[in-house]
Amino acid sequence: MTAEQPLNGPTLPQDMVLEEALQAVTSARANSANISDEHGRVVGCVSLVDIATAMARPQKNGEQRYQ
């Protein structure tokens, strides 16, 4: 999938935090979302798996953020 092939899910700004992205994608009953830059151009995509993986990564202090 490339930025030239937008997904059917929501379009999220590239600076959106993970928790908000997760809520937006699941509220849209989608499995993925487009990512847009500050000009509204689609620059990439993210899946629910991508979001969950990022949220499960340990924090800098070594502790899990979500358990």
BALUMBA-476184 format. One record per residue (C-alpha): x, y, z; residue number from 1; residue in one letter. Coordinates in pm, whole numbers, plus 50000, padded with zeros to 5 digits. Layout:
px:py:pz:pos:code
X:Y:Z:NUM:A
...
//
This chain:
px:py:pz:pos:code
50000:50000:50000:1:M
50137:50340:49910:2:T
50029:50695:49983:3:A
49884:50709:49631:4:E
49634:50435:49723:5:Q
49422:50571:50012:6:P
49245:50323:50239:7:L
48873:50314:50316:8:N
48936:50397:50683:9:G
48955:50742:50839:10:P
49228:50993:50759:11:T
49431:51095:51062:12:L
49684:51377:51104:13:P
50042:51255:51131:14:Q
50082:51411:51478:15:D
49781:51235:51635:16:M
49862:51044:51954:17:V
49822:50667:51957:18:L
49525:50657:52194:19:E
49328:50898:51973:20:E
49428:50710:51659:21:A
49307:50382:51810:22:L
48973:50537:51904:23:Q
48929:50697:51561:24:A
49002:50375:51371:25:V
48785:50153:51591:26:T
48500:50410:51596:27:S
48504:50401:51216:28:A
48487:50019:51235:29:R
48799:50006:51021:30:A
49120:49806:51041:31:N
49345:50083:50917:32:S
49367:50456:50848:33:A
49530:50700:50613:34:N
49790:50937:50757:35:I
49792:51295:50628:36:S
50050:51571:50650:37:D
49984:51930:50756:38:E
49855:52007:50404:39:H
49599:51725:50410:40:G
49792:51507:50165:41:R
49789:51134:50236:42:V
50148:51039:50318:43:V
50102:50686:50451:44:G
49882:50444:50637:45:C
49863:50269:50973:46:V
49684:49951:51077:47:S
49532:49852:51410:48:L
49820:49605:51445:49:V
50070:49890:51394:50:D
49896:50098:51662:51:I
49873:49807:51910:52:A
50238:49718:51856:53:T
50349:50077:51917:54:A
50134:50101:52230:55:M
50277:49776:52369:56:A
50641:49888:52338:57:R
50816:49956:52668:58:P
50853:50316:52776:59:Q
51199:50471:52794:60:K
51218:50380:53162:61:N
51165:50013:53067:62:G
50810:49978:53199:63:E
50519:49862:52986:64:Q
50270:50143:52927:65:R
49979:49906:52873:66:Y
49934:49562:53023:67:Q
//
